[in-house]
Amino acid sequence: MRSGMVRMRGKSDKGRRWQQEIELELARLLVQEHAAVIVNRHTIRRLFTNREFKHFILERDHYTCHFCGGYGDTIDHLLPRAKGGHTTPLNCVCACNACNQSKADRDLEDFMSSVVAPHK
């Protein structure tokens, strides 16, 4: 394993095991946000499959869009992945499809200034 890297293990939605190397800082963030646990000093284990993570965020946010207050059934990254954001509980929120699509990779402040009312 390369210096400054940590092995992350997890399971796919279909139960298949996987592993990959990630940077130490990302591993710390995932553990701090309770998205992963430490196995040993070289390995962490992701707690959620993709499907479980989505369900966790939607339930946590009561299926309410973070941006407009309408019904939400997708998740969105507050800091977009394209701009360095990660898929962690603190960076992800429930969003309706319309807000998720229109926000895309825009900055949160820029997008929020354009949101007026819930989408139907």
N, C-alpha and C positions, 0 to 999 in steps of 0.2 A: 504494500500500500504506500502511496506517495505521501511525503511529508505534508502536514497541514490538512490531510484528508481523513475522513471517517467513513466507515462502511455503514450504509443504511440498508436494513432488511425490511421486508414487508410482504403483504399478500395482495394479489390482484382481486378484482371483484369475483372472479371465478375460483378463487382459492389457491391459485398457483403462486408459489414463493418466488420472490425476486430479490436482487440486491444491486446496489450501485454505490459508487464512491461519491461523497459530497464534501464540500468545504466545511471545515471545523466550525466556522461562524454560523452557517446554516444549521448544522447539527445542534449547536447551542440554542438557536432560536426555536427550533422544533421542540426541543426538550422544555425550554422555558414556557412555551405556549401550550404545553401538554398535548402535543400532536405526536410525540415520540417519547420513548423511555430509553434509558441507558442500559445496554446489555453488559458491556465491559468498556474498558478505556478506548477501544478501537471501533466499537460497534454500537449503533442505536437501532431500535425497532420502531417503525412507524405504527401508530395505534389504529389508524383507519385505512380501509380500502377507499378508493375514490367514491364509490356508491355510499359507503358508511359516512364519509366526510360530508358529502352533499346533504345527506339526511340529517346529520348532526347540526349543520348550519341552518337548514330550513326549520327544524324543530326549535332550535335555540332562538331564532328570530320570529317564531310563530307565523311563518309563511307570509310575512309582511315585508314589502319592499323597503329597504333602507332609505331609498332615495325619494320615492313619491308617496309611500304609505299604502299603496294598493297591494293586491294579492301578488305574492312572489313565489316562483317555483324554480328559479335558477340561482346560482351563486356568482358573485362578482368580487373581484379583488379591488380593495380600496386604493392601494398602490398597484397599478397594473403590472403584470408579469413582464411586459415589454419594457418597463421602466425600473426593473429590479425587485418587484414585489414577489412574495412567496405565498404558497398555498398553506396558510396557517390560520388558526381560528381567529386571531386578532386582525388579520388582513382580509378576511373573507366575510361577506355579508349576503343576506338574502336579497334578491332583486327580481323585479318583474322582467319579462323578456324585453319589453320596449325600452326600459331604462338600461338594461344590460347591453342591448345592442347599440343604443345611442351614446352611452358612455364610452364604450370600446376601450381605447387606451388613453383617454383624456385624463387630465389631472382632476382630482376630486373637487377642488374648489371651483375650477372652471365649469365642470359639469353641474354641480349643485346650484350655481347661479342661474342655470338655464331650466331647472326643474320647477314647475309651477303647481301642478295639481296631479292627483292620482290618475293613472291610465285605467281605462275600462276594459 
